[in-house]
Each structure stands twice: as structure tokens, then as C-alpha cells.
Amino acid sequence: MFRILRKSMKTGVVTGQYPEARPAAQPVAPEAIEKAKPFRRSLTIREVDTGSCNACEMEMNALMNSVYDGERFGIHVAASPRHADALVGTGPVTVNMERALKDVYNATPDPKIVIALGDCAINCGMFAKSYAVTGPVERHVPVDIRIPGCPPRPSDILEVLSELRQTKHPAKE
């Protein structure tokens, strides 16, 4: 035991501070803002996990908790795609979820906004070379907005949704 402690004291600290990685924010395209005009007062989201590690789903759930309180900004989560204005895809599209994603997309009424949430939904992330992955969300349905991050923070998601709806985000005031 003393031998290990002595060796540790001699070696010193070998780990450094892990730098905080912030993905470059992608501005919301004017076409997406134009498409979102009917949803200025409220936006109902249907989330589809297309094969992710569930980190993005946890951040979406955190968006609706009492800390971020997405409801006060008019953001709601729907259980049915028929009641949704926006479709949020998380994770790379797997072989088993390809048909389900297309079914949910077709069931969502027009005009609809499609959001790719997280690096895996945008470019397949760490699952890119997997045999079970058929590609990012954009390969299967047209994507309007991309929110990068692994996983993106709830504040980043809220910021993009506020920019989409052209409302002010309280953290930016």
C-alpha cells in the first residue's frame, strides 16, 4: 500500500483539465423560420428515437422539467404524431427504425418541421460504420434544422427552438 502511495506521490498529477467542448451553433435557416410561422405561440413536438444511446432523449426530457420549463415558452411534447407540429429525430436511423421513422413523418400533418437532434442524427456519430445503421435522419426524411452536440444541452435546444419561433430566450436577455 505504501509503495503505491509513494509511486503516486512521485508521479504527480498526470491528468489535465478536460476542455469543455461546445459545438458550433448552426443558425436556423430562413426557410425553416418561414415554415414555423404558424407555430409562433406554441410548438408541439413528437420525438422519435431512431436508434440512439438515449442521451438526446434525456436532454429532451430535461427540457420539459422544472429547471428549463419548455412549457412556459409554448413548447409541448405530443405522444401522437397526428398532434405534432415538429418531428425530432434522435440517433442514427437503424434498419429496424427506418420504416417507423417514415410512418411517423407521413402521419405528422403539414406544415411540419423536422429537427435532427444530436451528432448521431446529423452524421451518425460514433455509429457511422455499424452494420445496423442505414444513415442519418436526413437520408430518410427532409430535415429543416440540425442541433449539434453529443448530446446537445437543453439550453442549446431551447435556444434553437426560440430562434426558430423568433421569440426571446431568457438566458440571452
Disulfide bonds with the S-S distance in Angstrom:
none
